[in-house]
Amino acid sequence: MELIVGTYGQRMLLLKLDDTSFEVRSTNVFPAENTSCLALSPDRRILFAEIESGDNSGICSFELLPQGRFAQRSEVRGVSPDPCHLLYLPGYYNHCGDPDNGVLLSADYSGGSVSVFPVQAGRVEPAVQVMRFEGSGPDPKRQMSSHIHHLVQLGNLLMAVDLGSDCIHVLRMFDGTVRPLCDGRLDRSLRLERLFDIPAPAGSGPRHMVLNPDASHGYVLTELSNEILVYALPDFTTPGDRPLLLQQLPVGYGSFPEQAGGDIQLSPDGRHLYATLRNGGDGLVIAEVLADGTIRLTGFQPTAAHVRDFFFLPGGKMVIFCKNGRCIQFYQRNAATGQLKLFREISLAAYGIEPVFGILLS
């Protein structure tokens, strides 16, 4: 198994792990600055990475070469500060069907924006649209302006989670121009159009969102109020369709006043929901998904410090990236109960980096 690790620091890692024991077989280190989020092209030949570095932030791309080597293809800087989430959509700007053409959508935290970058032959082009949002919330430290933290695609819709404005912006990704290609297919130019906002409770600070498999429900983890918000989602085919807030479930602990929600994911079978808490009493909240789409808390798994990202692996396993713990942890999930058991921890302290994101290469 090969795992690419995005970090805060000046390095990115490629870890080759034993498929059974998950022990490290080899490590490749290559220069890359504050790669807070990663994305892969469908053929897994091109790696895209955000550079989260204030006003000098940007997006870059790498070609994945044999023997675990990386060659940088492109870099675009200075569009909008502090991008923190990245989506790659293949097929847009797809001249003659090149699989390495598409579009990158970036959630820009400090910029309060969503940026649109065409990709040509694996190279990131200058942004063709930067949609900025204006808004605020009642928290004077964290909500003086919009802070877009996470993007979720639903068909031709894009949901942009805004921590600063206590809402989820719903955008349409429409084709501004369509023209024939040399092979008979169509070239589509994506451009975002704002439709409406889904409100979240005032001062909650929504951070990350996940949809269930049939997109009938959305689950939002808040960073400021430490809650999971459960929304019933319409199919958005009728004008005026709006999500309904079904449940507002507290998941934080009063003994940790600085505790903050991080990432949220559904298990592959859709039976259990997991959410991270950081900054004291760190760990994973475990909840059962009920028949009506609401959730019931069933457990809590302590982890190393400050989980920024996690995802599921084949075989019922989970990998989490612990920024302040400077390590990666692997857990086995019990499919019946949803409970987790730690079976491997890999320390990255020797590399002088903080692991914050990961993506499975093979």
Steps between C-alpha positions, in 0.01 A plus 500: 500500500622849412385802699574864413510728805435873478659705778556834663869548432733489202467131409245255371533124553431183305476205736511144370334272755472125533150401387441280803696641795501866381866528600702757303703337222641821351458877518552754223527865599469786254476880537152651521373789713205472741303249293179516701287309247570260211311361200580245229406477134287192418795321338707575814779655291459860619499618861352841584590675825395819673765732638355657817733795559302819561507752217757287317270196491440306183442172316763273347510173309745210483546215255537165674799316352626142545678398820310747717638814339312829449561772241331836548301606193348832600440755774258794527531742794332806647136437402324482839659448843508174695328236287404203718297261281531390138272320253614374158232448235625324186349570162474877509721685252555149360663575164489184288422284801834537679453325840732753662265792424235618740428767759610556860268661753667649806339597832691807619479550877645848552388616156138402567476373145474208260757513219478325162822383330503331157741208464664435163716190453551480875603865530303740720406814305424845649162527671207580270260584785533596866157513667533699821243498779415780742367413843572468870383330820471580870849372599725811487821296474405242237206646307592853394471388136418201284731199531435228242629174647361205303347416160252222422380413150143384441442449129516842339484671839788602725458553874751738657514481881552848649630500859500879519142560386326200662363358177555268205498679166333301220650573158419376153792381286364581156664478161570850379611385156476169319689426178579183302836333534708336232375156609131597502464551873422831668724744681328649805601819677393498865384820665342532844162666555371572851150362571418523872637440850417227751503664845680347798440607863657836587852464636527130413780542245429219250827342384458169311206325335433147376202355309353155544512263198165603349551870587175506700681633809795728567710499818688815601764518773532841664832629630382768742199337669620137468178361358392272219217652295281256309315635195234326291585583141248536213586391148528870400289445186217732609562875532496597864618159625695554821667266752337455840702496824392175673745474787752712690708257708772625743819292486753711694597484865468794740822406675691597182389859423736537202391171343422534131336278239721390210403244236186288449454180297247222451609136504494340152186302591326818620421351843725716716609862508837615637612850596823632651549728799827687559677732748445290812337162552584424136333210326228367273132526586313188384129510412250252358295617200132422564233410245366857480849642434551641848787374716557359847832528684646158579863555595820702502848391393794697645775576247833677476484880506311711248352278227474715186385238251403134481355256251410135461717234338392169346430223749328712765808695604540873566804728475519829690752786474594656835652845451622575853573136575724496188385152418265288291276246672319198357182356650293189435125563494244257637228510231228391742565747782704769327763488773868550413821328609848646447741255335782714354657841563768657279698789645602779260671719759845437348396672176424837661148514358142483625277252310165659413362315196544175313400330179531136392715457190475121471 
